[in-house]
Amino acid sequence: MLVVFPLGLLATSVVWDICRLATGHPSWGTVAFWTIVAGVVGGLLAAVPGFVDWVAIPGGTRAKRVGVYHMVLNLTVVGLFVVSLIARGASPGGYSLAGFGRMIWGWIGVALALVSGWLGGELVETLGVSVRDGADLNAPSPLRPRRGSARTDRTVPIHREA
């Protein structure tokens, strides 16, 4: 739950931004601003146990490498939202009337959060980090074909009945 709430808040801020741009009503800008504040605080709190988990992963494993990418992307996402908050606060109309150019930083952050979320899924589902004893911390990526498999191409034969 430490991860779900900040991600949900940050992603939802984009919805409020769209409402603000579509309607021109400043209350949506205010809601987006405070949603981002809560998401950034939650993201920084979630980073603490995430870092503790990463430190416990043995070096030289695929899990350690994936964890580094995941951590750097997550910190970048939080940083982009902080930039968005600062830009909104410096807006001539205040954060309630910020325009698209001041919102874009958070929108880029949401796109990066999708990639980071996938990497987090790799850590938990494929590599089993902090989930199961005896996890395979060097499990191959599901995006790569398995070595030695009889069929490594991605084509599917079509069978037609007579």
ROGUTI-561078 format. One record per residue (C-alpha): x, y, z negated; residue in three letters; residue number from 1. Coordinates in Angstrom, 2 decimals. Layout:
N
+---------+---------+---------+-----+-----+
|      px |      py |      pz |  aa |   i |
+---------+---------+---------+-----+-----+
|       X |       Y |       Z | Ala | NUM |
...
+---------+---------+---------+-----+-----+
end
This chain:
162
+---------+---------+---------+-----+-----+
|      px |      py |      pz |  aa |   i |
+---------+---------+---------+-----+-----+
|    0.00 |    0.00 |    0.00 | Met |   1 |
|    2.98 |    2.29 |   -0.47 | Leu |   2 |
|    3.45 |    2.33 |    3.31 | Val |   3 |
|   -0.15 |    2.27 |    4.50 | Val |   4 |
|   -1.29 |    5.47 |    2.79 | Phe |   5 |
|    1.51 |    7.76 |    4.04 | Pro |   6 |
|    1.25 |    6.37 |    7.57 | Leu |   7 |
|   -2.50 |    6.76 |    7.54 | Gly |   8 |
|   -2.29 |   10.31 |    6.25 | Leu |   9 |
|    0.35 |   11.36 |    8.77 | Leu |  10 |
|   -1.49 |    9.76 |   11.69 | Ala |  11 |
|   -4.79 |   11.27 |   10.58 | Thr |  12 |
|   -3.21 |   14.72 |   10.56 | Ser |  13 |
|   -2.99 |   14.44 |   14.35 | Val |  14 |
|   -6.76 |   13.90 |   14.47 | Val |  15 |
|   -7.27 |   17.05 |   12.40 | Trp |  16 |
|   -4.88 |   18.92 |   14.71 | Asp |  17 |
|   -6.95 |   17.87 |   17.71 | Ile |  18 |
|  -10.11 |   19.02 |   15.92 | Cys |  19 |
|   -8.42 |   22.36 |   15.17 | Arg |  20 |
|   -7.37 |   22.83 |   18.79 | Leu |  21 |
|  -10.74 |   21.71 |   20.17 | Ala |  22 |
|  -12.90 |   23.85 |   17.89 | Thr |  23 |
|  -10.57 |   26.72 |   16.99 | Gly |  24 |
|  -11.85 |   26.43 |   13.42 | His |  25 |
|   -9.08 |   27.12 |   10.88 | Pro |  26 |
|  -10.43 |   24.68 |    8.28 | Ser |  27 |
|   -9.14 |   21.76 |   10.40 | Trp |  28 |
|   -5.68 |   23.33 |   10.30 | Gly |  29 |
|   -5.87 |   23.53 |    6.53 | Thr |  30 |
|   -6.95 |   19.89 |    6.26 | Val |  31 |
|   -4.12 |   18.82 |    8.61 | Ala |  32 |
|   -1.56 |   20.78 |    6.59 | Phe |  33 |
|   -2.51 |   19.21 |    3.25 | Trp |  34 |
|   -2.83 |   15.77 |    4.82 | Thr |  35 |
|    0.76 |   16.13 |    6.02 | Ile |  36 |
|    1.92 |   17.28 |    2.58 | Val |  37 |
|    0.37 |   14.19 |    0.98 | Ala |  38 |
|    1.80 |   11.94 |    3.71 | Gly |  39 |
|    5.32 |   13.33 |    3.32 | Val |  40 |
|    5.22 |   12.91 |   -0.47 | Val |  41 |
|    3.88 |    9.37 |   -0.08 | Gly |  42 |
|    6.48 |    8.56 |    2.57 | Gly |  43 |
|    9.32 |    9.68 |    0.34 | Leu |  44 |
|    7.92 |    7.61 |   -2.54 | Leu |  45 |
|    7.65 |    4.56 |   -0.26 | Ala |  46 |
|   11.27 |    5.04 |    0.80 | Ala |  47 |
|   12.55 |    4.16 |   -2.68 | Val |  48 |
|   11.41 |    0.50 |   -2.79 | Pro |  49 |
|   12.19 |    0.22 |    0.92 | Gly |  50 |
|   15.77 |    1.25 |    0.27 | Phe |  51 |
|   16.01 |   -1.18 |   -2.65 | Val |  52 |
|   14.80 |   -3.99 |   -0.36 | Asp |  53 |
|   17.32 |   -2.99 |    2.32 | Trp |  54 |
|   20.24 |   -2.95 |   -0.13 | Val |  55 |
|   19.37 |   -6.54 |   -1.13 | Ala |  56 |
|   19.63 |   -7.83 |    2.47 | Ile |  57 |
|   22.98 |   -9.55 |    3.11 | Pro |  58 |
|   25.32 |   -7.67 |    5.46 | Gly |  59 |
|   26.00 |   -8.92 |    8.95 | Gly |  60 |
|   22.46 |  -10.21 |    9.47 | Thr |  61 |
|   19.94 |   -9.21 |   12.10 | Arg |  62 |
|   17.62 |   -8.21 |    9.24 | Ala |  63 |
|   20.17 |   -5.67 |    7.97 | Lys |  64 |
|   20.46 |   -4.11 |   11.46 | Arg |  65 |
|   16.70 |   -3.98 |   12.00 | Val |  66 |
|   16.36 |   -2.51 |    8.50 | Gly |  67 |
|   18.77 |    0.30 |    9.34 | Val |  68 |
|   16.80 |    1.23 |   12.47 | Tyr |  69 |
|   13.55 |    1.04 |   10.52 | His |  70 |
|   14.92 |    3.24 |    7.71 | Met |  71 |
|   16.43 |    5.85 |   10.03 | Val |  72 |
|   13.25 |    6.08 |   12.10 | Leu |  73 |
|   11.10 |    6.43 |    8.98 | Asn |  74 |
|   13.30 |    9.20 |    7.61 | Leu |  75 |
|   13.18 |   10.89 |   11.02 | Thr |  76 |
|    9.38 |   10.68 |   10.99 | Val |  77 |
|    9.23 |   12.32 |    7.56 | Val |  78 |
|   11.75 |   14.93 |    8.72 | Gly |  79 |
|    9.68 |   15.76 |   11.81 | Leu |  80 |
|    6.61 |   16.27 |    9.66 | Phe |  81 |
|    8.59 |   18.53 |    7.32 | Val |  82 |
|    9.64 |   20.57 |   10.38 | Val |  83 |
|    5.98 |   20.70 |   11.39 | Ser |  84 |
|    5.01 |   21.96 |    7.92 | Leu |  85 |
|    7.67 |   24.67 |    8.04 | Ile |  86 |
|    6.64 |   25.68 |   11.56 | Ala |  87 |
|    2.98 |   25.84 |   10.55 | Arg |  88 |
|    3.80 |   27.94 |    7.50 | Gly |  89 |
|    5.76 |   30.38 |    9.67 | Ala |  90 |
|    2.86 |   30.70 |   12.14 | Ser |  91 |
|    1.55 |   34.27 |   12.51 | Pro |  92 |
|   -1.91 |   33.12 |   11.39 | Gly |  93 |
|   -0.56 |   30.82 |    8.71 | Gly |  94 |
|   -0.85 |   27.05 |    8.67 | Tyr |  95 |
|   -4.60 |   27.22 |    9.27 | Ser |  96 |
|   -4.14 |   28.75 |   12.72 | Leu |  97 |
|   -1.00 |   26.99 |   13.89 | Ala |  98 |
|   -0.91 |   26.24 |   17.60 | Gly |  99 |
|    0.12 |   23.16 |   19.55 | Phe | 100 |
|    3.81 |   24.13 |   19.63 | Gly | 101 |
|    3.93 |   24.02 |   15.84 | Arg | 102 |
|    1.99 |   20.75 |   15.71 | Met | 103 |
|    4.05 |   18.83 |   18.27 | Ile | 104 |
|    6.75 |   17.86 |   15.75 | Trp | 105 |
|    4.30 |   15.75 |   13.80 | Gly | 106 |
|    2.86 |   14.26 |   16.97 | Trp | 107 |
|    6.33 |   13.10 |   17.99 | Ile | 108 |
|    6.68 |   11.74 |   14.45 | Gly | 109 |
|    3.54 |    9.61 |   14.89 | Val | 110 |
|    4.94 |    8.16 |   18.13 | Ala | 111 |
|    8.19 |    7.25 |   16.35 | Leu | 112 |
|    6.19 |    5.79 |   13.45 | Ala | 113 |
|    4.66 |    3.30 |   15.89 | Leu | 114 |
|    8.12 |    2.05 |   16.81 | Val | 115 |
|    9.22 |    2.00 |   13.19 | Ser | 116 |
|    6.05 |    0.14 |   12.21 | Gly | 117 |
|    6.84 |   -2.53 |   14.76 | Trp | 118 |
|   10.34 |   -2.85 |   13.29 | Leu | 119 |
|    8.82 |   -3.12 |    9.82 | Gly | 120 |
|    6.64 |   -5.93 |   11.12 | Gly | 121 |
|    9.77 |   -7.63 |   12.43 | Glu | 122 |
|   11.35 |   -7.41 |    8.99 | Leu | 123 |
|    8.34 |   -8.91 |    7.23 | Val | 124 |
|    6.76 |  -11.28 |    9.75 | Glu | 125 |
|    9.69 |  -12.54 |   11.82 | Thr | 126 |
|   12.58 |  -12.22 |    9.39 | Leu | 127 |
|   10.64 |  -12.73 |    6.13 | Gly | 128 |
|   12.43 |   -9.96 |    4.21 | Val | 129 |
|   11.02 |   -9.68 |    0.66 | Ser | 130 |
|    8.26 |  -12.12 |    1.60 | Val | 131 |
|    9.54 |  -15.66 |    1.41 | Arg | 132 |
|   12.44 |  -17.48 |   -0.18 | Asp | 133 |
|   14.87 |  -18.93 |    2.32 | Gly | 134 |
|   13.88 |  -16.41 |    5.00 | Ala | 135 |
|   15.81 |  -16.62 |    8.28 | Asp | 136 |
|   17.51 |  -13.22 |    8.26 | Leu | 137 |
|   18.94 |  -13.89 |   11.72 | Asn | 138 |
|   15.73 |  -15.07 |   13.41 | Ala | 139 |
|   15.68 |  -14.03 |   17.07 | Pro | 140 |
|   13.47 |  -11.24 |   18.30 | Ser | 141 |
|   10.19 |  -12.42 |   19.81 | Pro | 142 |
|   10.92 |  -10.10 |   22.75 | Leu | 143 |
|   13.80 |  -12.26 |   23.93 | Arg | 144 |
|   13.29 |  -15.64 |   25.59 | Pro | 145 |
|   14.52 |  -18.57 |   23.57 | Arg | 146 |
|   17.84 |  -19.99 |   24.65 | Arg | 147 |
|   17.72 |  -23.46 |   26.06 | Gly | 148 |
|   14.00 |  -23.34 |   26.78 | Ser | 149 |
|   12.96 |  -25.05 |   29.97 | Ala | 150 |
|   11.09 |  -21.98 |   31.14 | Arg | 151 |
|   12.57 |  -18.54 |   30.53 | Thr | 152 |
|   10.78 |  -16.60 |   33.25 | Asp | 153 |
|    7.50 |  -14.84 |   32.49 | Arg | 154 |
|    5.51 |  -16.14 |   35.43 | Thr | 155 |
|    2.49 |  -18.34 |   34.88 | Val | 156 |
|    1.68 |  -20.93 |   37.53 | Pro | 157 |
|   -1.82 |  -20.82 |   38.97 | Ile | 158 |
|   -3.60 |  -24.16 |   39.14 | His | 159 |
|   -6.40 |  -24.48 |   41.64 | Arg | 160 |
|   -8.87 |  -27.28 |   41.72 | Glu | 161 |
|   -9.79 |  -28.83 |   45.07 | Ala | 162 |
+---------+---------+---------+-----+-----+
end
